């Protein structure tokens, strides 16, 4: 690691970074340390204004695109070079915590300040982005800002989405954009040389392993199915078992077969039946219908394809007397992060003497869309007991700062390539 890179990483200020988390957490604060900061709300506007006030103190340039993604830029020496980007989101779940999303924005901003204080010059500009509406709690779909920025979905398709109060996204967006008039307009799909997102892990692996830095290898693939089992209602006391078409029995047989299919000694495969509707749902009647959901996840593209393809034939085979209908409802391919970016993050953690490990992300992030347009990676830091999307979300100031140090060093590495 270059001396000026190490110097910049060591200028990450744990106290300042923690203080900023507490300051942001006051915007949309709810009881028990929680945060409710819906996308494009008054609280979102206040968070944006606070970030921009800090950017102004440093003379960083700010810009905003038409979906409200907000960019803070520290200039590089080559005015024609594409920026290296970092960031995450400032919106929260309705009963969210103080770290999900906002950590990536604040760690990115801290990295810019550390670079400034170390006086390093980078060839490429380094930019922090606050993506609009990652959570999707108010307007669906989630990860909307990065989705539109990268061209995965046109802006026009999301403008008429409404929230539960009937507010149109286009109106909430216009009000949000009007609140930051000094941000320069910015194009979608502006080229990026790389993207690194820092985030709390939202799972227990790092904490349990006693490691500070997660070097994220990718985001696991996801398949959703609805499985409908159709039989016949009968009297529970009078109908011999041999004559029944019992939808619950067949649903259990299918779920048992899927449990066997997804059995994984390494505990990497995720299989969940989280919803089940039984009709007519009466204790003394044989059920005629069962509808249940399947959520299947795995980081390996070949494995998730194999598992996904096996669901329907297996379900049909397992059912003994009922008709089975399998409907796929969601399909996200796994995203594999860039080897060079993973390497830069790992090298930074190694050089800074921080205990680290590689791991895949179980949850989706904006990095999933950025990975489609530029070399991308993520840094995880531990969060207490893996709890997230919950007021009780917690992280240690020292771990947050360690993640920001690794981020600073990795960004500098990419910004001089
Ligand atoms: Zn998040």
Boltz pocket constraint, residues with backbone or C-beta under 6 A from the ligand:
constraints:
  - pocket:
      binder: B
      contacts: [[A, 89], [A, 100], [A, 101], [A, 134], [A, 199], [A, 364]]
      max_distance: 6.0
